[in-house]
Amino acid sequence: MPPGPDPGADAMDDLARSRGAGMSGGTAMPLAPLAAATDPGTVEVFAHPDALPADVQGFMHEAEKRNVGLGLCWYRNLVAAVYADDPGVRFYVLRNKGQVRAVMPLRAEKERLGWRLTSLSNFYTSLYEPVLAPGVTAAGLLPLLSALNREFRPLSSLMLAPMDAGGEAYRTLLGAMRLKGWLPFEYFSFGNWYLPVSFDWNKYLAQRSSTQRNTIRRMGKKFANDGGVLEIVTGPDDLPGAIEAYERVYAASWKKPEPFPAFVPGLVQSCAAKGYLRLGLAWLGGEPVAAQVWIVAHGRAEIYKVAYDEKFKAYSPGTLVTALLMQHVIDVDKVGEVDYLIGEDPYKKTWMSHRRDRRGIIAYNPRALSGLAGLARESAGRLVKAVRAWLHSDQPGGGAGTPPHS
């Protein structure tokens, strides 16, 4: 039998209409509050970050001090460059006695038998978490999870990634999902290399391998003797030329074209406006040959984008730009941590000292038929992996990192 009327589909249509007719000067109108009278909190939902009330925007600005990817500027650029036409964008705001207690940016996706909610993130995102006020408990998040259930019926699953498994938000969410009766599974997202900093550049360089030190010294001398120039762009004055140089290098590199070409320029512009940008460039003969985008804010440096023109590989221009920026963030910005963000490329280990996992959570709603179907697929997939790992236990790495099977 075909499925009956879907209340969630009506909710999506309403949101699409609100994003179209409710836009005034670039600001989206909020949807109606979703909290029931018996809930110990009120939940509001907004279709665009610019629609968030002033106190919610301030709440997210505070979160930016922990990680730039949690702040309002990040989400503005993500929505504008990636999800501008997506009617499923949601910003859920939980209040208690009028005070903002949590903000959870999500996306709604219609499936054949129900709805799936995911974190408002994609491959540009190195860290996701809902923004929680201090002291928020798992039980305190239940009104927010109830609002998700009411708006999207049937709600099959909620998937959030990439997250810090050691963070308070991660543990609180897991507890809230279990209290709600959902069945959460954790999975590996990617490895993250980083460097705690408690030294100056000279001490840091002395800790690198002799091969790396010699490469920096020899290639730096060769590059300079041939007329090469290194620079760091930090402010908006030189930005148009710097962005053009970055894009020329990226196009000449080994990397695939950006699927959302407006994202990186938008990120660079927003970071420059706030003083966060460190865009390193290497020039040879008036031509850009290497470029890197670093974000430095609140004691942390994030290495966001790296690229070089392979025609100039003999100069190791990427290594020279990394060394330039590393010296700058250690000795000038005096950061406490440098983060290489996503992935386990071998070269990252040569610059960093520590590694951690970024993980994800997928929770299934067993009260929905679609949720039960997803739960069955997840359980079967994990069982198969476990059996394979057991059968090949003499092979290292068996069964590690189980992604969701929905």
Secondary structure by P-SEA (a helix, b strand, c coil): ccccccaaaaaaaaaaaaaaaaccccbbbbccccccccccbbbbbbcccccccaaaaaaaaaaaaacccccaaaaaaaaaccccccccbbbbbbbccccccbbbbbbbbbcccbbbbbccccccccccccccccccccccaaaaaaaaaaaccccccccccccccccaaaaaaaaaaaaacbbbbbbbcbbbbbbbccccaaaaaaaccaaaaaaaaaaaaaaaaabbbbbbbccccccaaaaaaaaaaaaacccccccccaaaaaaaaaaaaacccbbbbbbccccccbbbbbbbcccbbbbcbbbbcccccccaaaaaaaaaaaaaaacccccccccccccccaaaaaaccbbbbbbbbbbbccccaaaaaaaaaaaaaaaaaaaaaaaacccccccccccccc
